[in-house]
Amino acid sequence: MTDPSGTDRVRPTDPLTAARPPREELAPALRDVRAVVFDNDGVITDSARVHAAAWKTAFDAFLRDHPPAAPRDRRPFDTRDDYLRHVDGKSRLDGAAAFLASRGIDPTDERIRSVAADKERLFVARLREHGIEAYPGTVRLLRALRDAGIPTAAASASRHAPELLARAGVRDLFDALVDGGEAARLGLPGKPKPDLFLEAARRLDVPARRTAVVEDALAGVEAGRSGGFVPVIGVDRAAGPGTRERLLRYGADIVVGDLGELLTRGVRP
């Protein structure tokens, strides 16, 4: 550009576009979906580690005070294998009952409620002390879905889901939320029943067959499959031996280590 003096003048650079990275677009696995339902713990926020640590403290104390008859059933709670098999994705009461039964302990109502209440106290204390964060890859995917006009919902068996999402700063990225409190109010059965996810899809006004479910729990993957959701996406953050295979066996169409893998780089207009 030339000014009246006859010298060349450089047009100022627009600071809003100068350093903008290429837009992230949805990978082929998500390009035909009309909505996406996300589990929370371990998928949106890193709260699964806090849940697992609280369960371990609660269960280990219970096993010490009420040792099972078989010595092999007295081993401590494993935050990876036991958590994934028995409590991940389930309500506190269902998770407590499943783990106690797995150790040969009669899951009476009193025992279930006692260990679940202990876990709840420990979880809340850890949450208040250490806070919570959203996974960066999940946030990137949520923003790409929003750019593409695809509605999203969070569905969690935990009553803490609204607080966790708010603390992680991502609540406004979801068009709907169905948490443990809502599930109880509506009488929805827990995972592996698909009702929690079906209610989330209903609130987005999209049929399950056009809605993706994203889960890291075996019970949640099974729920997505039985509910007719397509695709069912498993998340294996631990990348431990056998976890990917188990997620696929329970019904995942694909398994990723991070949700950023569901994005590709496009050209920003």
BARO-876848 format. One record per residue (C-alpha): residue number from 1; residue in one letter; z negated, x, y. Coordinates in steps of 0.05 Angstrom, whole numbers, plus 32768, in hexadecimal, padded with zeros to 4 digits. Example, Ala and Ser with C-alpha at 12.3 -4.5 7.8 and 13.67 -1.06 7.14 Angstrom:
% BARO-876848
{num=1 | residuo=A | zz=7F64 | xx=80F6 | yy=7FA6} .
{num=2 | residuo=S | zz=7F71 | xx=8111 | yy=7FEB} .
***
This chain:
% BARO-876848
{num=1 | residuo=M | zz=8000 | xx=8000 | yy=8000} .
{num=2 | residuo=T | zz=8013 | xx=801C | yy=8045} .
{num=3 | residuo=D | zz=7FEA | xx=800F | yy=8084} .
{num=4 | residuo=P | zz=8008 | xx=800B | yy=80CB} .
{num=5 | residuo=S | zz=7FFF | xx=8056 | yy=80D6} .
{num=6 | residuo=G | zz=8031 | xx=8063 | yy=809E} .
{num=7 | residuo=T | zz=7FFE | xx=8082 | yy=806E} .
{num=8 | residuo=D | zz=7FF2 | xx=806A | yy=8028} .
{num=9 | residuo=R | zz=7FB1 | xx=8043 | yy=801E} .
{num=10 | residuo=V | zz=7F92 | xx=8038 | yy=7FDA} .
{num=11 | residuo=R | zz=7F7E | xx=7FF0 | yy=7FCA} .
{num=12 | residuo=P | zz=7F33 | xx=7FEC | yy=7FBC} .
{num=13 | residuo=T | zz=7F21 | xx=7FE2 | yy=7F73} .
{num=14 | residuo=D | zz=7F02 | xx=7FA0 | yy=7F60} .
{num=15 | residuo=P | zz=7EBD | xx=7FB3 | yy=7F46} .
{num=16 | residuo=L | zz=7EBC | xx=7F75 | yy=7F19} .
{num=17 | residuo=T | zz=7EF9 | xx=7F8B | yy=7EF2} .
{num=18 | residuo=A | zz=7EFB | xx=7FD6 | yy=7EF8} .
{num=19 | residuo=A | zz=7ECD | xx=7FE7 | yy=7EBE} .
{num=20 | residuo=R | zz=7ED0 | xx=7FA7 | yy=7E94} .
{num=21 | residuo=P | zz=7ED6 | xx=7FB8 | yy=7E4B} .
{num=22 | residuo=P | zz=7F09 | xx=7F97 | yy=7E1E} .
{num=23 | residuo=R | zz=7EF5 | xx=7F50 | yy=7E0E} .
{num=24 | residuo=E | zz=7ED8 | xx=7F46 | yy=7DC8} .
{num=25 | residuo=E | zz=7EFB | xx=7F12 | yy=7D9F} .
{num=26 | residuo=L | zz=7EE9 | xx=7EEF | yy=7D5F} .
{num=27 | residuo=A | zz=7EFD | xx=7F10 | yy=7D1D} .
{num=28 | residuo=P | zz=7F2B | xx=7EE7 | yy=7CEF} .
{num=29 | residuo=A | zz=7EEF | xx=7ECD | yy=7CC7} .
{num=30 | residuo=L | zz=7EDA | xx=7EA2 | yy=7D02} .
{num=31 | residuo=R | zz=7F1C | xx=7E90 | yy=7D23} .
{num=32 | residuo=D | zz=7F22 | xx=7E4C | yy=7D01} .
{num=33 | residuo=V | zz=7EDB | xx=7E34 | yy=7D0A} .
{num=34 | residuo=R | zz=7EC8 | xx=7E00 | yy=7D3E} .
{num=35 | residuo=A | zz=7E7D | xx=7E0F | yy=7D3F} .
{num=36 | residuo=V | zz=7E4A | xx=7E42 | yy=7D26} .
{num=37 | residuo=V | zz=7E03 | xx=7E37 | yy=7D0F} .
{num=38 | residuo=F | zz=7DD5 | xx=7E74 | yy=7D0F} .
{num=39 | residuo=D | zz=7D93 | xx=7E7E | yy=7CEB} .
{num=40 | residuo=N | zz=7D61 | xx=7EA0 | yy=7D19} .
{num=41 | residuo=D | zz=7D34 | xx=7ED2 | yy=7CF6} .
{num=42 | residuo=G | zz=7D5C | xx=7F10 | yy=7CE3} .
{num=43 | residuo=V | zz=7D9D | xx=7EF3 | yy=7CFE} .
{num=44 | residuo=I | zz=7D91 | xx=7EE5 | yy=7D48} .
{num=45 | residuo=T | zz=7D4F | xx=7F09 | yy=7D54} .
{num=46 | residuo=D | zz=7D2C | xx=7F42 | yy=7D30} .
{num=47 | residuo=S | zz=7CF1 | xx=7F14 | yy=7D20} .
{num=48 | residuo=A | zz=7CFC | xx=7F19 | yy=7CD5} .
{num=49 | residuo=R | zz=7CD8 | xx=7F5C | yy=7CD4} .
{num=50 | residuo=V | zz=7C9D | xx=7F3B | yy=7CF9} .
{num=51 | residuo=H | zz=7C9C | xx=7F01 | yy=7CC7} .
{num=52 | residuo=A | zz=7C9F | xx=7F31 | yy=7C8C} .
{num=53 | residuo=A | zz=7C67 | xx=7F5D | yy=7CA6} .
{num=54 | residuo=A | zz=7C3A | xx=7F20 | yy=7CB2} .
{num=55 | residuo=W | zz=7C49 | xx=7F04 | yy=7C6D} .
{num=56 | residuo=K | zz=7C39 | xx=7F47 | yy=7C4D} .
{num=57 | residuo=T | zz=7BF5 | xx=7F4B | yy=7C6E} .
{num=58 | residuo=A | zz=7BE5 | xx=7F03 | yy=7C5C} .
{num=59 | residuo=F | zz=7BFD | xx=7F06 | yy=7C14} .
{num=60 | residuo=D | zz=7BDE | xx=7F4A | yy=7C05} .
{num=61 | residuo=A | zz=7B9B | xx=7F31 | yy=7C1D} .
{num=62 | residuo=F | zz=7BA2 | xx=7EF3 | yy=7BF2} .
{num=63 | residuo=L | zz=7BB5 | xx=7F1C | yy=7BB5} .
{num=64 | residuo=R | zz=7B78 | xx=7F48 | yy=7BBF} .
{num=65 | residuo=D | zz=7B49 | xx=7F0C | yy=7BC5} .
{num=66 | residuo=H | zz=7B6B | xx=7EE4 | yy=7B8D} .
{num=67 | residuo=P | zz=7B89 | xx=7F17 | yy=7B5D} .
{num=68 | residuo=P | zz=7BBB | xx=7EF9 | yy=7B2C} .
{num=69 | residuo=A | zz=7BAB | xx=7EFC | yy=7AE1} .
{num=70 | residuo=A | zz=7BE6 | xx=7F2A | yy=7AD2} .
{num=71 | residuo=P | zz=7BDF | xx=7F71 | yy=7AEE} .
{num=72 | residuo=R | zz=7C28 | xx=7F75 | yy=7AFF} .
{num=73 | residuo=D | zz=7C20 | xx=7F37 | yy=7B2C} .
{num=74 | residuo=R | zz=7BEC | xx=7F5B | yy=7B57} .
{num=75 | residuo=R | zz=7C1D | xx=7F8A | yy=7B77} .
{num=76 | residuo=P | zz=7C22 | xx=7F86 | yy=7BC3} .
{num=77 | residuo=F | zz=7C54 | xx=7F59 | yy=7BE6} .
{num=78 | residuo=D | zz=7C96 | xx=7F7D | yy=7BF0} .
{num=79 | residuo=T | zz=7CB2 | xx=7F71 | yy=7C36} .
{num=80 | residuo=R | zz=7CF9 | xx=7F76 | yy=7C1D} .
{num=81 | residuo=D | zz=7CFF | xx=7F5A | yy=7BD7} .
{num=82 | residuo=D | zz=7CC6 | xx=7F27 | yy=7BD7} .
{num=83 | residuo=Y | zz=7CD6 | xx=7F12 | yy=7C1E} .
{num=84 | residuo=L | zz=7D20 | xx=7F07 | yy=7C0F} .
{num=85 | residuo=R | zz=7D14 | xx=7EE3 | yy=7BCC} .
{num=86 | residuo=H | zz=7CD9 | xx=7EB6 | yy=7BDD} .
{num=87 | residuo=V | zz=7CCC | xx=7EAA | yy=7C27} .
{num=88 | residuo=D | zz=7D08 | xx=7EBC | yy=7C52} .
{num=89 | residuo=G | zz=7D28 | xx=7E7F | yy=7C71} .
{num=90 | residuo=K | zz=7CF3 | xx=7E4F | yy=7C58} .
{num=91 | residuo=S | zz=7CBB | xx=7E2A | yy=7C7B} .
{num=92 | residuo=R | zz=7C77 | xx=7E4C | yy=7C79} .
{num=93 | residuo=L | zz=7C5C | xx=7E1C | yy=7C45} .
{num=94 | residuo=D | zz=7C99 | xx=7E20 | yy=7C18} .
{num=95 | residuo=G | zz=7C99 | xx=7E6C | yy=7C1D} .
{num=96 | residuo=A | zz=7C4F | xx=7E72 | yy=7C0D} .
{num=97 | residuo=A | zz=7C56 | xx=7E44 | yy=7BD1} .
{num=98 | residuo=A | zz=7C93 | xx=7E69 | yy=7BB6} .
{num=99 | residuo=F | zz=7C72 | xx=7EAE | yy=7BBA} .
{num=100 | residuo=L | zz=7C30 | xx=7E98 | yy=7B9C} .
{num=101 | residuo=A | zz=7C55 | xx=7E77 | yy=7B62} .
{num=102 | residuo=S | zz=7C7D | xx=7EB7 | yy=7B57} .
{num=103 | residuo=R | zz=7C3C | xx=7EDC | yy=7B4C} .
{num=104 | residuo=G | zz=7C21 | xx=7EAA | yy=7B19} .
{num=105 | residuo=I | zz=7BF2 | xx=7E8A | yy=7B4B} .
{num=106 | residuo=D | zz=7BEB | xx=7E3F | yy=7B4C} .
{num=107 | residuo=P | zz=7C05 | xx=7E2C | yy=7B92} .
{num=108 | residuo=T | zz=7BD1 | xx=7DF7 | yy=7BA2} .
{num=109 | residuo=D | zz=7BD4 | xx=7DD6 | yy=7BE6} .
{num=110 | residuo=E | zz=7B94 | xx=7DFA | yy=7BFC} .
{num=111 | residuo=R | zz=7BAF | xx=7E3F | yy=7BE9} .
{num=112 | residuo=I | zz=7BF3 | xx=7E32 | yy=7C08} .
{num=113 | residuo=R | zz=7BD6 | xx=7E1B | yy=7C4A} .
{num=114 | residuo=S | zz=7BA3 | xx=7E54 | yy=7C4C} .
{num=115 | residuo=V | zz=7BD5 | xx=7E8D | yy=7C43} .
{num=116 | residuo=A | zz=7C08 | xx=7E6A | yy=7C71} .
{num=117 | residuo=A | zz=7BD4 | xx=7E63 | yy=7CA8} .
{num=118 | residuo=D | zz=7BC1 | xx=7EAC | yy=7CA1} .
{num=119 | residuo=K | zz=7C0A | xx=7EC0 | yy=7CA7} .
{num=120 | residuo=E | zz=7C13 | xx=7E94 | yy=7CE4} .
{num=121 | residuo=R | zz=7BD8 | xx=7EB4 | yy=7D08} .
{num=122 | residuo=L | zz=7BF2 | xx=7EFA | yy=7CF8} .
{num=123 | residuo=F | zz=7C39 | xx=7EEA | yy=7D0D} .
{num=124 | residuo=V | zz=7C25 | xx=7ECD | yy=7D50} .
{num=125 | residuo=A | zz=7BF8 | xx=7F0A | yy=7D5E} .
{num=126 | residuo=R | zz=7C31 | xx=7F3B | yy=7D4E} .
{num=127 | residuo=L | zz=7C62 | xx=7F12 | yy=7D77} .
{num=128 | residuo=R | zz=7C35 | xx=7F11 | yy=7DB5} .
{num=129 | residuo=E | zz=7C27 | xx=7F5C | yy=7DAE} .
{num=130 | residuo=H | zz=7C6C | xx=7F78 | yy=7D9F} .
{num=131 | residuo=G | zz=7C9E | xx=7F44 | yy=7DB9} .
{num=132 | residuo=I | zz=7CE2 | xx=7F36 | yy=7D9B} .
{num=133 | residuo=E | zz=7D2A | xx=7F49 | yy=7DA8} .
{num=134 | residuo=A | zz=7D6E | xx=7F2C | yy=7D97} .
{num=135 | residuo=Y | zz=7D9F | xx=7F57 | yy=7D6F} .
{num=136 | residuo=P | zz=7DD5 | xx=7F72 | yy=7D9F} .
{num=137 | residuo=G | zz=7E0D | xx=7F63 | yy=7D6E} .
{num=138 | residuo=T | zz=7DF6 | xx=7F1A | yy=7D69} .
{num=139 | residuo=V | zz=7DF4 | xx=7F14 | yy=7DB5} .
{num=140 | residuo=R | zz=7E3B | xx=7F30 | yy=7DBA} .
{num=141 | residuo=L | zz=7E53 | xx=7EFE | yy=7D86} .
{num=142 | residuo=L | zz=7E31 | xx=7EC4 | yy=7DAA} .
{num=143 | residuo=R | zz=7E52 | xx=7ED7 | yy=7DEB} .
{num=144 | residuo=A | zz=7E96 | xx=7EDC | yy=7DC9} .
{num=145 | residuo=L | zz=7E8D | xx=7E97 | yy=7DAA} .
{num=146 | residuo=R | zz=7E7B | xx=7E7B | yy=7DEE} .
{num=147 | residuo=D | zz=7EB9 | xx=7E9C | yy=7E0C} .
{num=148 | residuo=A | zz=7EE2 | xx=7E7A | yy=7DD5} .
{num=149 | residuo=G | zz=7EC3 | xx=7E36 | yy=7DE3} .
{num=150 | residuo=I | zz=7EA2 | xx=7E32 | yy=7D9E} .
{num=151 | residuo=P | zz=7E5D | xx=7E10 | yy=7DA0} .
{num=152 | residuo=T | zz=7E22 | xx=7E2F | yy=7D7D} .
{num=153 | residuo=A | zz=7DDF | xx=7E19 | yy=7D62} .
{num=154 | residuo=A | zz=7DA0 | xx=7E3C | yy=7D4A} .
{num=155 | residuo=A | zz=7D7E | xx=7E1E | yy=7D0C} .
{num=156 | residuo=S | zz=7D3C | xx=7E3A | yy=7CF4} .
{num=157 | residuo=A | zz=7D04 | xx=7E24 | yy=7CC6} .
{num=158 | residuo=S | zz=7CD3 | xx=7E44 | yy=7CF6} .
{num=159 | residuo=R | zz=7CB0 | xx=7E1C | yy=7D2C} .
{num=160 | residuo=H | zz=7CB0 | xx=7E5C | yy=7D56} .
{num=161 | residuo=A | zz=7CFC | xx=7E5D | yy=7D5D} .
{num=162 | residuo=P | zz=7CFE | xx=7E41 | yy=7DA5} .
{num=163 | residuo=E | zz=7CCB | xx=7E75 | yy=7DBC} .
{num=164 | residuo=L | zz=7CEE | xx=7EAE | yy=7D97} .
{num=165 | residuo=L | zz=7D32 | xx=7E9D | yy=7DB4} .
{num=166 | residuo=A | zz=7D14 | xx=7E96 | yy=7DFA} .
{num=167 | residuo=R | zz=7CEE | xx=7ED8 | yy=7DF5} .
{num=168 | residuo=A | zz=7D2E | xx=7EFB | yy=7DDD} .
{num=169 | residuo=G | zz=7D54 | xx=7EDE | yy=7E18} .
{num=170 | residuo=V | zz=7D8A | xx=7EBA | yy=7DF0} .
{num=171 | residuo=R | zz=7D74 | xx=7E71 | yy=7DF0} .
{num=172 | residuo=D | zz=7DAB | xx=7E5F | yy=7E22} .
{num=173 | residuo=L | zz=7DE1 | xx=7E79 | yy=7DF3} .
{num=174 | residuo=F | zz=7DD6 | xx=7E3E | yy=7DC4} .
{num=175 | residuo=D | zz=7DED | xx=7DF6 | yy=7DCD} .
{num=176 | residuo=A | zz=7DBB | xx=7DDB | yy=7D9B} .
{num=177 | residuo=L | zz=7D7B | xx=7DF0 | yy=7D78} .
{num=178 | residuo=V | zz=7D5A | xx=7DD3 | yy=7D3A} .
{num=179 | residuo=D | zz=7D18 | xx=7DF4 | yy=7D2A} .
{num=180 | residuo=G | zz=7CDF | xx=7DE9 | yy=7CFA} .
{num=181 | residuo=G | zz=7CBD | xx=7DB7 | yy=7D28} .
{num=182 | residuo=E | zz=7CFD | xx=7D8D | yy=7D2C} .
{num=183 | residuo=A | zz=7D06 | xx=7D92 | yy=7CE1} .
{num=184 | residuo=A | zz=7CC0 | xx=7D77 | yy=7CD5} .
{num=185 | residuo=R | zz=7CCA | xx=7D3F | yy=7D07} .
{num=186 | residuo=L | zz=7D0C | xx=7D2A | yy=7CE6} .
{num=187 | residuo=G | zz=7CF2 | xx=7D34 | yy=7C9F} .
{num=188 | residuo=L | zz=7D27 | xx=7D67 | yy=7C8E} .
{num=189 | residuo=P | zz=7D1B | xx=7D8E | yy=7C4D} .
{num=190 | residuo=G | zz=7D1A | xx=7DD9 | yy=7C51} .
{num=191 | residuo=K | zz=7D4D | xx=7E0B | yy=7C38} .
{num=192 | residuo=P | zz=7D6F | xx=7E11 | yy=7C07} .
{num=193 | residuo=K | zz=7D7D | xx=7DC9 | yy=7C19} .
{num=194 | residuo=P | zz=7DB3 | xx=7DC7 | yy=7C4F} .
{num=195 | residuo=D | zz=7D94 | xx=7D91 | yy=7C7B} .
{num=196 | residuo=L | zz=7D7E | xx=7DC0 | yy=7CB3} .
{num=197 | residuo=F | zz=7DC4 | xx=7DDC | yy=7CBB} .
{num=198 | residuo=L | zz=7DE4 | xx=7D97 | yy=7CB5} .
{num=199 | residuo=E | zz=7DB8 | xx=7D7D | yy=7CED} .
{num=200 | residuo=A | zz=7DCD | xx=7DB8 | yy=7D19} .
{num=201 | residuo=A | zz=7E16 | xx=7DAA | yy=7D0B} .
{num=202 | residuo=R | zz=7E0C | xx=7D60 | yy=7D19} .
{num=203 | residuo=R | zz=7DEF | xx=7D72 | yy=7D5E} .
{num=204 | residuo=L | zz=7E2D | xx=7D9C | yy=7D6C} .
{num=205 | residuo=D | zz=7E58 | xx=7D61 | yy=7D55} .
{num=206 | residuo=V | zz=7E80 | xx=7D8D | yy=7D24} .
{num=207 | residuo=P | zz=7E86 | xx=7D81 | yy=7CD9} .
{num=208 | residuo=A | zz=7E69 | xx=7DB5 | yy=7CAA} .
{num=209 | residuo=R | zz=7EAD | xx=7DC7 | yy=7C8D} .
{num=210 | residuo=R | zz=7EC1 | xx=7DE0 | yy=7CD3} .
{num=211 | residuo=T | zz=7E7F | xx=7E02 | yy=7CE1} .
{num=212 | residuo=A | zz=7E69 | xx=7E48 | yy=7CCE} .
{num=213 | residuo=V | zz=7E22 | xx=7E58 | yy=7CB9} .
{num=214 | residuo=V | zz=7E04 | xx=7E9D | yy=7CC5} .
{num=215 | residuo=E | zz=7DC8 | xx=7EAE | yy=7C99} .
{num=216 | residuo=D | zz=7DA2 | xx=7EEA | yy=7C7E} .
{num=217 | residuo=A | zz=7D76 | xx=7EC4 | yy=7C4D} .
{num=218 | residuo=L | zz=7D8A | xx=7EB3 | yy=7C06} .
{num=219 | residuo=A | zz=7D6F | xx=7E6C | yy=7C0F} .
{num=220 | residuo=G | zz=7D96 | xx=7E65 | yy=7C4F} .
{num=221 | residuo=V | zz=7DD7 | xx=7E7D | yy=7C31} .
{num=222 | residuo=E | zz=7DCD | xx=7E4D | yy=7BF8} .
{num=223 | residuo=A | zz=7DC1 | xx=7E15 | yy=7C2A} .
{num=224 | residuo=G | zz=7E00 | xx=7E25 | yy=7C50} .
{num=225 | residuo=R | zz=7E29 | xx=7E24 | yy=7C10} .
{num=226 | residuo=S | zz=7E0C | xx=7DE3 | yy=7BF6} .
{num=227 | residuo=G | zz=7E16 | xx=7DC2 | yy=7C3B} .
{num=228 | residuo=G | zz=7E61 | xx=7DD0 | yy=7C39} .
{num=229 | residuo=F | zz=7E61 | xx=7E01 | yy=7C74} .
{num=230 | residuo=V | zz=7E9D | xx=7E2F | yy=7C7B} .
{num=231 | residuo=P | zz=7E96 | xx=7E69 | yy=7C7F} .
{num=232 | residuo=V | zz=7E50 | xx=7E7C | yy=7C6A} .
{num=233 | residuo=I | zz=7E42 | xx=7EC1 | yy=7C87} .
{num=234 | residuo=G | zz=7E0B | xx=7EEB | yy=7C69} .
{num=235 | residuo=V | zz=7DE7 | xx=7F21 | yy=7C92} .
{num=236 | residuo=D | zz=7DCC | xx=7F5E | yy=7C6D} .
{num=237 | residuo=R | zz=7DA9 | xx=7F88 | yy=7CA2} .
{num=238 | residuo=A | zz=7D81 | xx=7FB1 | yy=7C70} .
{num=239 | residuo=A | zz=7DBF | xx=7FC4 | yy=7C49} .
{num=240 | residuo=G | zz=7D92 | xx=7FCD | yy=7C0D} .
{num=241 | residuo=P | zz=7DAA | xx=7FD2 | yy=7BC6} .
{num=242 | residuo=G | zz=7DC0 | xx=7F8F | yy=7BAA} .
{num=243 | residuo=T | zz=7DB4 | xx=7F65 | yy=7BE9} .
{num=244 | residuo=R | zz=7DFD | xx=7F5C | yy=7BFA} .
{num=245 | residuo=E | zz=7E0D | xx=7F48 | yy=7BB2} .
{num=246 | residuo=R | zz=7DD4 | xx=7F15 | yy=7BB2} .
{num=247 | residuo=L | zz=7DEB | xx=7EF6 | yy=7BF3} .
{num=248 | residuo=L | zz=7E31 | xx=7EEF | yy=7BD6} .
{num=249 | residuo=R | zz=7E15 | xx=7ED3 | yy=7B96} .
{num=250 | residuo=Y | zz=7DED | xx=7E9E | yy=7BBB} .
{num=251 | residuo=G | zz=7E2B | xx=7E86 | yy=7BE1} .
{num=252 | residuo=A | zz=7E3E | xx=7EB4 | yy=7C1A} .
{num=253 | residuo=D | zz=7E89 | xx=7EB9 | yy=7C27} .
{num=254 | residuo=I | zz=7E81 | xx=7EFC | yy=7C49} .
{num=255 | residuo=V | zz=7E46 | xx=7F2B | yy=7C58} .
{num=256 | residuo=V | zz=7E3F | xx=7F57 | yy=7C95} .
{num=257 | residuo=G | zz=7E0B | xx=7F89 | yy=7CAA} .
{num=258 | residuo=D | zz=7E0D | xx=7F73 | yy=7CF3} .
{num=259 | residuo=L | zz=7E2F | xx=7F39 | yy=7D15} .
{num=260 | residuo=G | zz=7E55 | xx=7F68 | yy=7D43} .
{num=261 | residuo=E | zz=7E82 | xx=7F72 | yy=7D06} .
{num=262 | residuo=L | zz=7E9D | xx=7F2C | yy=7D12} .
{num=263 | residuo=L | zz=7EBD | xx=7F42 | yy=7D54} .
{num=264 | residuo=T | zz=7EFC | xx=7F67 | yy=7D65} .
{num=265 | residuo=R | zz=7F12 | xx=7F87 | yy=7DA6} .
{num=266 | residuo=G | zz=7F45 | xx=7F5F | yy=7DCD} .
{num=267 | residuo=V | zz=7F67 | xx=7F6B | yy=7E10} .
{num=268 | residuo=R | zz=7F41 | xx=7F50 | yy=7E4B} .
{num=269 | residuo=P | zz=7F6E | xx=7F2A | yy=7E7B} .
***
